[in-house]
Amino acid sequence: MEMNLVLIGVVFLVLGYLVGVKKHTWLLAGYNEKRVKDKFKLARLVGSTMAILGILLLICGLIGIKQTEYLIMFTVAILLMEVVYVNAKMVE
């Protein structure tokens, strides 16, 4: 069991819940409500991405995958692609 992946997975799940379900968009770095076209769509997209990545990290941590570097690089790449997409499509 990789406790660091489990801990990061739990944090991502909690953030995904808070942003996606509770719509706490103030947790997003650089969030400016005046520039966002659709606050609820943004919260749903970011929250679901964080929840999916949290589940992936949690499962991999519980299984005990040893190549954590590749998994973290994959997670960061997904988040960077999401930032680019959000800035291109959802921000004025």
C-alpha positions as MATLAB code, in Angstrom:
seq = 'MEMNLVLIGVVFLVLGYLVGVKKHTWLLAGYNEKRVKDKFKLARLVGSTMAILGILLLICGLIGIKQTEYLIMFTVAILLMEVVYVNAKMVE';
ca = [
       0.000    0.000    0.000;
       1.347    3.381   -1.020;
       0.100    5.789    1.641;
       1.205    8.910   -0.248;
      -1.029    8.002   -3.211;
      -3.903    7.157   -0.892;
      -3.582   10.510    0.862;
      -3.385   12.457   -2.419;
      -6.346   10.468   -3.758;
      -8.457   11.330   -0.706;
      -7.544   15.022   -1.038;
      -8.530   14.975   -4.727;
     -11.819   13.252   -3.889;
     -12.652   15.839   -1.231;
     -11.750   18.700   -3.587;
     -13.781   17.091   -6.366;
     -16.783   16.854   -4.069;
     -16.453   20.411   -2.791;
     -15.997   21.929   -6.252;
     -18.263   19.633   -8.268;
     -21.185   19.069   -5.906;
     -21.073   21.967   -3.459;
     -19.940   24.477   -6.145;
     -17.161   25.945   -3.978;
     -15.373   27.490   -6.933;
     -13.423   29.785   -4.619;
     -11.124   26.778   -4.051;
      -9.884   27.048   -7.646;
      -6.662   29.008   -8.019;
      -7.049   32.107  -10.155;
     -10.835   31.824  -10.316;
     -12.492   35.088  -11.351;
     -16.281   34.896  -11.383;
     -16.586   37.874  -13.723;
     -14.599   36.157  -16.501;
     -16.270   32.720  -16.401;
     -19.124   32.130  -18.848;
     -20.860   29.297  -16.956;
     -19.904   28.819  -13.293;
     -21.874   25.575  -12.863;
     -20.408   23.923  -15.965;
     -16.906   24.860  -14.823;
     -17.537   23.487  -11.331;
     -18.975   20.251  -12.729;
     -16.062   19.744  -15.140;
     -13.296   20.480  -12.643;
     -15.038   18.591   -9.837;
     -15.584   15.469  -11.903;
     -11.995   15.514  -13.170;
     -10.667   15.847   -9.639;
     -12.949   13.049   -8.412;
     -11.924   10.684  -11.232;
      -8.237   11.380  -10.639;
      -8.796   10.939   -6.891;
     -10.397    7.536   -7.426;
      -7.551    6.522   -9.765;
      -4.890    7.583   -7.267;
      -6.732    5.954   -4.375;
      -7.082    2.630   -6.180;
      -3.459    2.664   -7.330;
      -2.342    3.505   -3.799;
      -4.383    0.680   -2.294;
      -3.150   -1.820   -4.877;
       0.417   -0.762   -4.177;
       1.650    0.393   -7.566;
       5.335    1.268   -7.277;
       5.704    3.544  -10.354;
       4.236    6.578   -8.627;
       6.319    8.986  -10.717;
       4.484    8.033  -13.913;
       1.109    8.192  -12.241;
       1.778   11.653  -10.826;
       3.078   12.841  -14.223;
      -0.124   11.534  -15.838;
      -2.237   13.328  -13.229;
      -0.388   16.608  -13.731;
      -0.696   16.271  -17.520;
      -4.469   15.765  -17.271;
      -4.810   18.791  -14.985;
      -2.700   20.954  -17.317;
      -4.822   19.925  -20.305;
      -7.916   20.827  -18.324;
      -6.496   24.261  -17.492;
      -5.815   24.892  -21.179;
      -9.319   23.728  -22.135;
     -11.018   25.842  -19.475;
      -9.050   28.944  -20.441;
      -9.805   28.406  -24.140;
     -13.518   27.526  -23.921;
     -14.987   28.760  -20.653;
     -13.272   32.073  -19.956;
     -13.953   35.326  -21.773;
];
